[in-house]
Amino acid sequence: MTTTPVEEIPLWVAVPPGYFPLPLHDVDAAMERAEAVLTDVGGPSPLVSAVTGALSVLLSELGAAGSLYCGIGHHTSPADGSVVTSSLVVSLQEFEGTRNPRLVLADLVQARADAGQRGQVDLLDLADRPMLFVERTRQLPTPGFPGQPPVAEDATSPVFQLEAYVPADDGSKLAAIELSTPFEAHGPEFRGMIVQMAATVSFEPPPAGAGESGRIGQVLG
């Protein structure tokens, strides 16, 4: 894994432990390598091809949309000890000119309302700057897999989502963090993690000697 030069890294944020980074560039080649490894281990499987094919499309779309990081995590629930999976996406949006960062977040809230997107919205100050947190459950299409019972064309499943938006001090950039998990009942357990992650967002290089393990630039490579 190579490290992105410091001057080319647009955003720094500490990625929580337990997440495995997925490629956002040269995705098809990476998925082909993953499929070859999985096939060698378990033999040919339509399920492997279906999953890697779906991931190729999703990751390519995220990369094209400007996402900087996508990771898949496995965690043990503190409530009942069950294993909970989730995805974590970090992206960056840049604007022309500068403006009050609070107005950037206010416009975002209005845009979501105009689009009919519902959810719990909290605008608060954290780490001496305004941040926006959104919590909601969405009904998304239920995926179908080879070898499994067929899924109705209009079937949906609940997906719990937590989002955090952190603007730069001059309002010229907006960092977005999105966590999604199909384990709806366990979704609230990730609230503290997302708040702590948002607090680490920086649009400037960290001080020398501050440590580099949490830099998104290193994770992406």
TORKEVEX-11608 format. One record per residue (C-alpha): residue in one letter; x, y, z; residue number from 1. Coordinates in pm, 1 decimal. Layout:
BEGIN
<'a' <X Y Z> NUM> ...
This chain:
BEGIN
<'m' <0.0 0.0 0.0> 1> <'t' <140.9 334.9 -99.5> 2> <'t' <95.8 661.1 86.2> 3> <'t' <-57.8 963.1 -80.3> 4> <'p' <178.4 1265.0 -67.5> 5> <'v' <77.8 1508.2 207.7> 6> <'e' <16.8 1795.3 -33.5> 7> <'e' <-238.2 1583.4 -223.4> 8> <'i' <-446.1 1480.9 79.8> 9> <'p' <-755.2 1705.7 98.5> 10> <'l' <-888.0 1578.0 430.7> 11> <'w' <-768.7 1418.3 752.2> 12> <'v' <-990.6 1214.6 983.1> 13> <'a' <-934.3 929.3 1228.0> 14> <'v' <-1097.2 611.4 1096.2> 15> <'p' <-1218.8 396.3 1389.6> 16> <'p' <-1063.2 50.1 1436.2> 17> <'g' <-1243.7 -248.7 1294.6> 18> <'y' <-1292.1 -117.2 940.2> 19> <'f' <-1140.1 -278.2 631.7> 20> <'p' <-1078.7 -23.0 352.5> 21> <'l' <-1220.9 -99.6 8.9> 22> <'p' <-1077.5 36.1 -318.0> 23> <'l' <-1238.1 337.8 -484.3> 24> <'h' <-1002.3 341.3 -783.4> 25> <'d' <-909.7 57.0 -1022.2> 26> <'v' <-1208.5 -115.8 -865.1> 27> <'d' <-1265.5 -379.6 -1134.0> 28> <'a' <-907.5 -503.7 -1110.4> 29> <'a' <-924.0 -515.3 -729.8> 30> <'m' <-1251.5 -709.3 -734.5> 31> <'e' <-1111.7 -952.1 -990.0> 32> <'r' <-818.7 -1022.3 -758.0> 33> <'a' <-1055.6 -1064.8 -462.1> 34> <'e' <-1278.5 -1301.6 -659.1> 35> <'a' <-977.7 -1507.8 -766.9> 36> <'v' <-860.9 -1542.9 -405.8> 37> <'l' <-1206.7 -1637.4 -278.7> 38> <'t' <-1252.4 -1886.9 -561.4> 39> <'d' <-916.0 -2049.9 -483.1> 40> <'v' <-1019.9 -2086.4 -119.7> 41> <'g' <-1377.7 -2204.5 -161.7> 42> <'g' <-1411.9 -2305.7 -524.2> 43> <'p' <-1624.3 -2140.3 -794.2> 44> <'s' <-1935.4 -1979.2 -652.1> 45> <'p' <-2209.6 -1771.7 -818.5> 46> <'l' <-2251.3 -1594.2 -483.7> 47> <'v' <-1889.8 -1470.4 -488.6> 48> <'s' <-1932.6 -1336.7 -841.4> 49> <'a' <-2259.2 -1166.8 -751.2> 50> <'v' <-2114.8 -995.3 -443.4> 51> <'t' <-1793.4 -879.5 -609.3> 52> <'g' <-1990.8 -761.1 -911.6> 53> <'a' <-2227.9 -557.0 -694.6> 54> <'l' <-1935.0 -412.4 -499.9> 55> <'s' <-1761.8 -311.9 -823.1> 56> <'v' <-2062.0 -103.5 -926.8> 57> <'l' <-2109.5 52.4 -581.8> 58> <'l' <-1743.1 139.2 -528.0> 59> <'s' <-1704.6 280.5 -878.5> 60> <'e' <-2003.9 506.4 -817.6> 61> <'l' <-1862.7 621.7 -483.3> 62> <'g' <-1525.3 699.0 -639.8> 63> <'a' <-1688.6 892.8 -923.5> 64> <'a' <-1892.9 1091.0 -669.2> 65> <'g' <-1578.8 1211.6 -493.3> 66> <'s' <-1574.0 975.0 -197.1> 67> <'l' <-1235.1 951.1 -28.1> 68> <'y' <-1284.4 638.6 180.2> 69> <'c' <-1514.5 337.2 200.7> 70> <'g' <-1474.6 69.6 462.7> 71> <'i' <-1660.1 -237.1 587.8> 72> <'g' <-1656.0 -308.1 959.4> 73> <'h' <-1742.1 -595.2 1191.9> 74> <'h' <-1812.0 -508.4 1553.4> 75> <'t' <-1930.2 -686.1 1864.6> 76> <'s' <-2242.1 -526.0 2007.6> 77> <'p' <-2197.8 -413.6 2368.8> 78> <'a' <-2568.5 -482.5 2421.8> 79> <'d' <-2587.6 -854.5 2345.8> 80> <'g' <-2247.8 -960.0 2207.4> 81> <'s' <-2378.6 -1018.8 1856.2> 82> <'v' <-2168.5 -934.9 1551.0> 83> <'v' <-2285.1 -620.5 1370.9> 84> <'t' <-2161.0 -516.3 1026.8> 85> <'s' <-2161.0 -164.0 891.8> 86> <'s' <-2021.6 44.2 608.6> 87> <'l' <-1842.2 375.8 648.9> 88> <'v' <-1804.0 633.8 370.6> 89> <'v' <-1615.3 963.7 388.1> 90> <'s' <-1646.6 1222.6 112.9> 91> <'l' <-1555.2 1584.2 47.9> 92> <'q' <-1741.9 1860.5 -132.7> 93> <'e' <-1572.2 2184.7 -234.1> 94> <'f' <-1741.1 2516.6 -310.0> 95> <'e' <-1638.6 2829.9 -493.7> 96> <'g' <-1556.2 3121.4 -264.9> 97> <'t' <-1596.2 3140.8 112.6> 98> <'r' <-1894.4 3188.7 342.4> 99> <'n' <-2015.3 3140.3 697.4> 100> <'p' <-1994.0 2765.1 772.7> 101> <'r' <-2325.9 2783.3 959.3> 102> <'l' <-2493.5 2899.0 640.0> 103> <'v' <-2343.0 2599.8 456.5> 104> <'l' <-2509.9 2366.1 705.5> 105> <'a' <-2836.7 2563.4 700.5> 106> <'d' <-2850.7 2529.5 321.3> 107> <'l' <-2787.4 2156.4 353.8> 108> <'v' <-3074.8 2116.6 599.1> 109> <'q' <-3305.1 2312.4 367.3> 110> <'a' <-3199.4 2108.7 64.4> 111> <'r' <-3275.4 1784.7 248.9> 112> <'a' <-3615.7 1918.4 354.3> 113> <'d' <-3695.5 2025.4 -1.8> 114> <'a' <-3603.3 1676.9 -122.2> 115> <'g' <-3838.6 1519.3 130.6> 116> <'q' <-3558.4 1348.4 324.0> 117> <'r' <-3675.6 1286.1 678.9> 118> <'g' <-3474.5 1209.2 987.9> 119> <'q' <-3353.1 1336.8 1322.8> 120> <'v' <-3142.0 1646.6 1253.3> 121> <'d' <-2912.9 1802.9 1513.8> 122> <'l' <-2706.1 2115.3 1452.1> 123> <'l' <-2456.9 2175.0 1730.9> 124> <'d' <-2112.0 2305.1 1814.6> 125> <'l' <-1840.3 2048.5 1867.7> 126> <'a' <-1465.6 2108.2 1888.4> 127> <'d' <-1530.3 2484.2 1855.8> 128> <'r' <-1711.0 2457.9 1520.7> 129> <'p' <-2061.5 2387.7 1391.4> 130> <'m' <-2150.4 2036.5 1280.6> 131> <'l' <-2463.7 1870.3 1150.7> 132> <'f' <-2571.5 1519.4 1252.4> 133> <'v' <-2853.7 1328.2 1084.8> 134> <'e' <-3004.2 998.7 1197.0> 135> <'r' <-3261.4 803.8 998.2> 136> <'t' <-3382.1 462.5 887.2> 137> <'r' <-3429.0 409.4 514.8> 138> <'q' <-3610.5 134.9 330.1> 139> <'l' <-3371.2 14.7 59.4> 140> <'p' <-3415.8 -261.8 -201.9> 141> <'t' <-3349.2 -606.9 -60.3> 142> <'p' <-3060.1 -768.7 -250.9> 143> <'g' <-3102.4 -1111.2 -401.7> 144> <'f' <-2821.9 -1369.3 -412.9> 145> <'p' <-2770.6 -1687.1 -616.7> 146> <'g' <-2869.7 -2001.0 -427.7> 147> <'q' <-3101.0 -1807.9 -196.3> 148> <'p' <-3484.0 -1786.3 -207.8> 149> <'p' <-3598.0 -1531.3 -467.5> 150> <'v' <-3667.0 -1178.6 -347.6> 151> <'a' <-3977.2 -991.9 -458.1> 152> <'e' <-3900.6 -714.0 -702.5> 153> <'d' <-4040.9 -449.3 -470.4> 154> <'a' <-3901.3 -597.9 -146.7> 155> <'t' <-3722.7 -356.1 85.5> 156> <'s' <-3524.0 -384.5 407.6> 157> <'p' <-3455.8 -122.3 677.9> 158> <'v' <-3106.9 30.3 685.0> 159> <'f' <-3006.1 254.8 974.0> 160> <'q' <-2790.6 553.6 877.1> 161> <'l' <-2589.6 807.8 1072.8> 162> <'e' <-2445.7 1108.5 891.4> 163> <'a' <-2211.8 1384.3 1009.3> 164> <'y' <-2129.2 1700.5 814.5> 165> <'v' <-1830.7 1917.4 906.3> 166> <'p' <-1764.1 2243.4 715.8> 167> <'a' <-1427.7 2414.2 690.2> 168> <'d' <-1391.0 2736.2 889.4> 169> <'d' <-1419.5 2943.1 571.2> 170> <'g' <-1714.4 2743.0 434.4> 171> <'s' <-1525.3 2643.8 120.5> 172> <'k' <-1528.7 2268.9 195.8> 173> <'l' <-1766.9 2022.4 353.8> 174> <'a' <-1665.4 1681.8 488.2> 175> <'a' <-1936.5 1416.1 503.3> 176> <'i' <-1927.2 1094.7 707.7> 177> <'e' <-2195.7 830.7 652.1> 178> <'l' <-2241.1 506.7 844.1> 179> <'s' <-2496.4 248.3 732.5> 180> <'t' <-2593.7 -80.7 892.6> 181> <'p' <-2871.9 -329.5 815.4> 182> <'f' <-2880.4 -411.2 1189.1> 183> <'e' <-3133.7 -139.1 1261.1> 184> <'a' <-3174.7 -211.8 1631.9> 185> <'h' <-2799.8 -171.4 1686.2> 186> <'g' <-2766.6 149.5 1484.1> 187> <'p' <-2780.2 386.9 1783.5> 188> <'e' <-2474.5 211.0 1927.7> 189> <'f' <-2264.2 389.6 1664.0> 190> <'r' <-2366.1 742.9 1768.4> 191> <'g' <-2067.5 804.0 1993.8> 192> <'m' <-1824.9 668.4 1734.6> 193> <'i' <-1952.2 902.8 1462.8> 194> <'v' <-1941.9 1205.9 1694.1> 195> <'q' <-1583.9 1125.6 1794.7> 196> <'m' <-1487.9 1070.1 1432.0> 197> <'a' <-1639.1 1402.8 1326.6> 198> <'a' <-1439.0 1578.4 1596.5> 199> <'t' <-1114.6 1458.5 1433.9> 200> <'v' <-1190.9 1608.9 1090.4> 201> <'s' <-923.3 1850.2 972.9> 202> <'f' <-873.8 2030.7 643.6> 203> <'e' <-512.3 2109.7 730.6> 204> <'p' <-216.4 1872.1 770.5> 205> <'p' <-170.0 1751.0 1130.9> 206> <'p' <124.4 1894.3 1330.5> 207> <'a' <456.4 1717.6 1285.3> 208> <'g' <487.2 1425.4 1521.2> 209> <'a' <111.5 1409.9 1585.5> 210> <'g' <91.1 1060.1 1440.2> 211> <'e' <-34.5 946.7 1101.5> 212> <'s' <-227.0 627.3 1170.1> 213> <'g' <-565.2 796.1 1142.7> 214> <'r' <-506.9 987.2 821.8> 215> <'i' <-748.7 905.9 545.3> 216> <'g' <-468.2 969.5 298.2> 217> <'q' <-277.1 674.1 435.0> 218> <'v' <-583.0 450.9 439.3> 219> <'l' <-661.9 525.0 77.1> 220> <'g' <-303.8 502.2 -41.2> 221> 
